[in-house]
């Protein structure tokens, strides 16, 4: 998980934080644990998951079987500087 994503997770409202932590646990075994996952355009193997007004952006390296959480932010901020 990227440093900024960890920091953002700490600052989230408790109800959203709980949902995102559950999602991250599921993400370990399944790169697409919910049906609300969308691929981001113009970014290779990068996806987003929605949690109310918050988004989790992560990338998948299918060859290395590695998932990296890039950002966890409010929907207004998350897509800036990706």
Steps between C-alpha positions, in 0.01 A plus 500: 500500500632843407588735790239758405230229486587388854486858625167563327352183648576620852315828442177350360167486687475177701210354299684542167831386650342171614358429153831578331699281739262210429547565128881501535489166683290350219732655242782271618325193362291653220602807294133570419310424824193713420303575187561874540857489367583699187817522293641849472549623146849570370660321798617143454357252749373773732156476658275684743249387757223726636406539865242776529682823411842334535706307247776243528735500200724198458715338236558133424817341371359175366842352422632549854158444658535830685232754593603852599258749656588838352246740649209514741331839470173687467361476147574868431874456568583143410549533125732801518866417441455134415 
